[in-house]
Amino acid sequence: MLWALAEEHSTVTGVCSMLSLSLPPLSACLSLQAHPALKAFMCGSLSGTCSTLLFQPLDLVKTRLQTLHSNMQPGSARVGMVTVFLSVVRTEKLIGLWKGVSPSFVRTIPGVGIYFSTYYSLKQHYFLEQGPGAMESVLLGAGARTVAGVCMLPVTVIKTRFESGRYNYVSVAGALRSVCQTEGPRALFSGLTATLLRDAPFSGLYVMFYSQGKNTLPQEISTSPYAALANFSCGILAGVLASLVTQPADVVKTHVQVSPHLYRRTADAVRYIYNEHGFQGFFRGGVPRSLRRTMIAAMAWTVYEQLMARMGLKS
């Protein structure tokens, strides 16, 4: 456990240090007259880019696990995360673990920026005098995620298909053209309901658990050199709890986006998963998703807050 915390601390501080070194040029680009929401957008985009690059393999393994059932015969042996991981490395080489990273970046750079700038703007507008409470944090996080989720849903659909291994897309632009030509533009918004049912509650619960966890930290830790590690640890706990609650919606979303021709409505996917795999089918791919969402959110928030502090803004 101590070794793991040491590794986390070195990773977080390393990322923050690298970004700190590159921050003066960023500050020069974003002059003092730049709108604070724009600065929040840039900080969020940078933090999301770092965390996405690091944890993309976990997202790919999660997607493959959730879509694997379609090719399995009844009574087949259970396939786990390690098996899928080794299969990808064996058949697609190590670089195959980063398949879908291009649409991930296309989604992350503006998407996380939109999320954090919306969150910052809402917080400054409604809670300038005092910090939000538990339920208010849920609404803040869910509202910001809803805006970002709707804006970036077409890229999310393409990203999910890239990772599933069922489509031979060459580029993000080519994939967008192919979907529009063969399935119509409406297919780019498949899984909207499931996506919002997954992302809005996850973000709301995450912000609540994260902010409440940070509030319980002693003042001497919050102001110490280990503040980034403490915030990262709060983020991990918040991510695990939020992931468990929203895992069923993630499974449904993946099914709808990978095979939109099979499900006319989200309820059809829910019924199919339950009839074929029972209640446990809604938690397929839960381990890699929990790991990825937890780590990516914890790192994104930690780096975002460090960058905002360097710009003299309260996150």
C-alpha positions as CSV (number, residue, x, y, z in Angstrom):
1,M,0.0,0.0,0.0
2,L,2.8,2.4,0.9
3,W,4.6,1.5,-2.4
4,A,1.3,2.2,-4.3
5,L,1.0,5.6,-2.6
6,A,4.6,6.4,-3.4
7,E,4.0,5.5,-7.0
8,E,0.9,7.7,-7.2
9,H,2.7,10.6,-5.5
10,S,5.6,10.4,-8.0
11,T,3.2,10.2,-10.9
12,V,1.0,13.1,-9.8
13,T,3.9,15.3,-8.8
14,G,5.7,14.5,-12.0
15,V,2.8,15.5,-14.1
16,C,2.2,18.7,-12.1
17,S,6.0,19.5,-12.3
18,M,6.0,19.0,-16.1
19,L,3.0,21.2,-16.5
20,S,4.4,23.8,-14.2
21,L,7.5,24.0,-16.4
22,S,5.3,24.6,-19.4
23,L,2.9,27.0,-17.7
24,P,4.7,30.3,-18.2
25,P,4.1,30.2,-22.0
26,L,0.5,29.2,-21.3
27,S,0.1,32.2,-19.0
28,A,1.6,34.4,-21.7
29,C,-0.9,33.1,-24.2
30,L,-3.8,33.6,-21.8
31,S,-3.2,37.2,-20.8
32,L,-4.4,38.8,-17.6
33,Q,-7.4,40.1,-19.6
34,A,-8.5,36.6,-20.6
35,H,-11.8,35.6,-19.2
36,P,-11.5,33.2,-16.2
37,A,-13.8,30.7,-17.9
38,L,-11.4,30.5,-20.8
39,K,-8.5,29.9,-18.4
40,A,-10.6,27.1,-16.8
41,F,-11.2,25.7,-20.3
42,M,-7.5,25.5,-21.0
43,C,-6.6,24.1,-17.6
44,G,-9.3,21.4,-18.0
45,S,-8.2,20.5,-21.5
46,L,-4.6,20.1,-20.4
47,S,-5.5,18.0,-17.4
48,G,-7.8,15.8,-19.5
49,T,-5.2,15.2,-22.2
50,C,-2.7,14.0,-19.7
51,S,-5.0,11.6,-17.9
52,T,-6.6,10.2,-21.2
53,L,-3.2,9.4,-22.7
54,L,-2.2,7.5,-19.5
55,F,-5.3,5.5,-19.0
56,Q,-6.7,4.8,-22.5
57,P,-5.7,1.1,-22.3
58,L,-8.2,0.5,-19.5
59,D,-11.0,2.1,-21.5
60,L,-10.3,-0.1,-24.5
61,V,-10.3,-3.3,-22.3
62,K,-13.6,-2.2,-20.7
63,T,-15.2,-1.7,-24.1
64,R,-14.0,-5.1,-25.4
65,L,-15.3,-6.8,-22.2
66,Q,-18.7,-5.3,-22.6
67,T,-19.1,-6.2,-26.3
68,L,-17.5,-9.6,-26.1
69,H,-20.7,-11.4,-25.3
70,S,-22.0,-11.1,-28.9
71,N,-19.3,-13.5,-30.1
72,M,-19.6,-16.0,-27.2
73,Q,-21.4,-19.3,-27.3
74,P,-23.8,-20.2,-24.5
75,G,-21.9,-21.9,-21.7
76,S,-18.6,-20.5,-22.7
77,A,-16.0,-19.9,-20.0
78,R,-15.9,-16.5,-18.4
79,V,-13.5,-14.0,-19.9
80,G,-11.8,-11.6,-17.6
81,M,-9.9,-8.3,-17.8
82,V,-6.4,-9.9,-17.9
83,T,-7.4,-12.3,-20.7
84,V,-8.7,-9.5,-22.9
85,F,-5.6,-7.4,-22.1
86,L,-3.3,-10.2,-23.2
87,S,-5.4,-11.0,-26.3
88,V,-5.1,-7.4,-27.5
89,V,-1.4,-7.3,-26.9
90,R,-1.0,-10.6,-28.7
91,T,-3.1,-9.9,-31.8
92,E,-2.7,-6.1,-32.1
93,K,0.6,-5.6,-30.3
94,L,1.2,-3.2,-27.5
95,I,0.2,-0.1,-29.5
96,G,-3.3,-1.8,-29.9
97,L,-4.1,-0.8,-26.3
98,W,-4.2,2.8,-27.5
99,K,-6.7,2.1,-30.3
100,G,-9.3,4.8,-30.2
101,V,-7.0,7.3,-28.5
102,S,-7.5,9.7,-31.5
103,P,-11.2,10.1,-30.9
104,S,-10.5,10.1,-27.2
105,F,-8.3,13.2,-27.7
106,V,-10.8,14.8,-30.0
107,R,-13.4,14.3,-27.3
108,T,-11.2,15.1,-24.3
109,I,-9.5,18.3,-25.3
110,P,-12.7,20.3,-25.9
111,G,-14.9,18.0,-23.7
112,V,-13.0,18.3,-20.5
113,G,-12.4,21.9,-21.2
114,I,-16.2,22.5,-21.6
115,Y,-16.9,20.6,-18.4
116,F,-14.4,22.5,-16.2
117,S,-15.3,25.9,-17.7
118,T,-19.0,25.2,-17.3
119,Y,-18.4,24.0,-13.7
120,Y,-16.3,27.0,-12.9
121,S,-18.8,29.5,-14.4
122,L,-21.8,27.9,-12.5
123,K,-19.8,27.8,-9.3
124,Q,-18.8,31.5,-9.6
125,H,-22.3,32.6,-10.5
126,Y,-24.2,30.7,-7.8
127,F,-21.7,30.1,-5.1
128,L,-19.4,33.1,-5.1
129,E,-20.0,33.9,-1.4
130,Q,-19.7,30.4,0.0
131,G,-18.9,26.9,-1.2
132,P,-21.6,24.6,-2.4
133,G,-23.0,22.0,0.0
134,A,-23.3,18.2,-0.7
135,M,-26.5,18.3,-2.8
136,E,-25.4,21.5,-4.5
137,S,-22.2,19.9,-5.5
138,V,-24.2,17.0,-7.1
139,L,-26.2,19.5,-9.2
140,L,-23.0,21.5,-10.2
141,G,-21.2,18.4,-11.3
142,A,-24.2,16.9,-13.1
143,G,-25.1,20.1,-14.8
144,A,-21.5,20.7,-16.1
145,R,-21.3,17.1,-17.3
146,T,-24.7,17.3,-19.1
147,V,-23.5,20.3,-21.2
148,A,-20.2,18.6,-22.1
149,G,-21.8,15.2,-22.7
150,V,-24.4,16.5,-25.2
151,C,-21.8,18.6,-27.1
152,M,-19.3,15.7,-27.4
153,L,-21.7,12.8,-27.9
154,P,-20.9,12.2,-31.7
155,V,-17.2,11.8,-30.9
156,T,-18.1,9.5,-27.9
157,V,-20.0,7.3,-30.3
158,I,-17.0,7.1,-32.7
159,K,-14.6,6.5,-29.8
160,T,-16.7,3.6,-28.5
161,R,-16.8,2.0,-32.0
162,F,-13.1,2.4,-32.5
163,E,-12.4,0.6,-29.2
164,S,-14.9,-2.2,-29.9
165,G,-12.8,-3.7,-32.7
166,R,-15.8,-4.3,-34.9
167,Y,-15.4,-1.3,-37.2
168,N,-12.5,-0.7,-39.6
169,Y,-12.4,3.1,-39.3
170,V,-9.1,4.7,-40.3
171,S,-9.6,8.2,-38.9
172,V,-12.1,10.2,-36.8
173,A,-13.2,12.3,-39.8
174,G,-13.6,9.2,-42.0
175,A,-15.7,7.5,-39.3
176,L,-18.0,10.5,-39.0
177,R,-18.5,10.5,-42.8
178,S,-19.1,6.7,-42.8
179,V,-21.7,6.9,-40.1
180,C,-23.6,9.8,-41.6
181,Q,-23.6,8.2,-45.1
182,T,-24.6,4.7,-44.0
183,E,-26.7,5.2,-40.9
184,G,-27.6,8.9,-41.0
185,P,-26.6,11.7,-38.6
186,R,-29.0,10.5,-36.0
187,A,-26.7,7.5,-35.3
188,L,-24.1,10.0,-33.9
189,F,-26.5,10.6,-31.0
190,S,-27.3,7.0,-30.3
191,G,-27.1,6.2,-26.6
192,L,-27.8,9.8,-25.5
193,T,-30.1,8.7,-22.7
194,A,-27.8,6.1,-21.4
195,T,-24.8,8.4,-21.7
196,L,-26.5,11.1,-19.6
197,L,-27.8,8.5,-17.1
198,R,-24.2,7.4,-16.7
199,D,-22.2,10.7,-16.9
200,A,-24.4,13.2,-15.1
201,P,-24.9,11.1,-11.9
202,F,-21.2,10.0,-12.0
203,S,-20.0,13.6,-12.2
204,G,-22.5,14.8,-9.7
205,L,-21.6,12.1,-7.2
206,Y,-17.9,12.5,-7.9
207,V,-17.9,16.2,-7.2
208,M,-19.9,15.6,-4.0
209,F,-17.6,12.9,-2.6
210,Y,-14.5,14.7,-3.8
211,S,-15.4,18.1,-2.3
212,Q,-16.6,16.6,1.0
213,G,-13.5,14.5,1.2
214,K,-11.3,17.5,0.7
215,N,-13.2,19.4,3.4
216,T,-12.4,16.8,5.9
217,L,-8.6,17.1,5.4
218,P,-6.7,18.9,8.2
219,Q,-5.5,22.4,7.3
220,E,-1.9,21.4,7.7
221,I,-2.2,18.7,5.0
222,S,-4.1,21.0,2.6
223,T,-1.3,23.6,2.8
224,S,1.6,21.1,2.8
225,P,3.7,19.9,-0.1
226,Y,1.6,16.7,-0.1
227,A,-1.6,18.6,-0.9
228,A,-1.6,17.2,-4.4
229,L,-1.3,13.6,-3.2
230,A,-4.1,14.2,-0.6
231,N,-6.4,15.6,-3.3
232,F,-5.5,12.7,-5.6
233,S,-6.4,10.2,-2.8
234,C,-9.8,11.9,-2.2
235,G,-10.3,11.7,-6.0
236,I,-9.6,8.0,-6.0
237,L,-12.2,7.3,-3.2
238,A,-14.8,9.5,-5.0
239,G,-14.2,7.8,-8.3
240,V,-14.7,4.3,-6.9
241,L,-17.9,5.2,-5.2
242,A,-19.3,7.0,-8.2
243,S,-18.2,4.3,-10.7
244,L,-20.1,1.6,-8.8
245,V,-23.4,3.5,-8.9
246,T,-23.2,4.3,-12.6
247,Q,-21.7,1.1,-14.0
248,P,-25.1,-0.4,-15.3
249,A,-25.7,2.8,-17.4
250,D,-22.2,2.5,-18.9
251,V,-22.9,-1.1,-20.1
252,V,-26.2,-0.1,-21.6
253,K,-24.6,2.9,-23.4
254,T,-21.9,0.7,-24.9
255,H,-24.4,-1.7,-26.3
256,V,-26.6,1.0,-27.8
257,Q,-23.6,2.8,-29.4
258,V,-21.8,-0.3,-30.8
259,S,-25.0,-1.9,-32.2
260,P,-27.6,0.8,-32.7
261,H,-29.5,-1.3,-35.3
262,L,-30.4,-3.9,-32.6
263,Y,-32.0,-1.5,-30.2
264,R,-34.7,1.0,-31.1
265,R,-34.8,2.3,-27.5
266,T,-32.5,2.3,-24.5
267,A,-35.1,0.1,-22.7
268,D,-34.6,-2.6,-25.4
269,A,-30.9,-2.8,-24.5
270,V,-31.6,-3.0,-20.8
271,R,-34.1,-5.9,-21.5
272,Y,-31.6,-7.7,-23.7
273,I,-28.7,-7.5,-21.2
274,Y,-30.9,-8.7,-18.4
275,N,-32.4,-11.6,-20.4
276,E,-29.0,-12.8,-21.7
277,H,-26.8,-12.3,-18.7
278,G,-28.9,-11.5,-15.7
279,F,-28.2,-8.8,-13.2
280,Q,-24.5,-9.3,-13.3
281,G,-24.4,-8.4,-17.0
282,F,-24.9,-4.8,-16.0
283,F,-21.5,-4.9,-14.2
284,R,-19.5,-6.4,-17.0
285,G,-16.3,-4.4,-17.5
286,G,-16.8,-2.8,-14.1
287,V,-13.2,-3.3,-12.9
288,P,-11.3,-1.7,-15.8
289,R,-13.9,1.1,-16.0
290,S,-13.7,1.8,-12.3
291,L,-9.9,1.8,-12.5
292,R,-9.9,4.1,-15.5
293,R,-12.6,6.5,-14.4
294,T,-11.2,6.7,-10.9
295,M,-7.6,7.4,-12.0
296,I,-8.5,9.7,-14.9
297,A,-10.9,11.8,-12.8
298,A,-8.5,12.0,-9.8
299,M,-5.6,13.0,-12.0
300,A,-7.7,15.5,-14.1
301,W,-9.0,17.2,-11.0
302,T,-5.6,17.3,-9.3
303,V,-3.8,18.7,-12.3
304,Y,-6.7,21.2,-13.0
305,E,-6.6,22.6,-9.5
306,Q,-2.8,22.9,-9.6
307,L,-2.9,24.8,-12.9
308,M,-5.8,27.0,-11.7
309,A,-3.8,27.9,-8.6
310,R,-0.8,28.8,-10.7
311,M,-3.0,31.2,-12.7
312,G,-4.3,32.7,-9.5
313,L,-7.8,31.4,-9.8
314,K,-9.8,29.5,-7.1
315,S,-11.0,26.3,-8.6
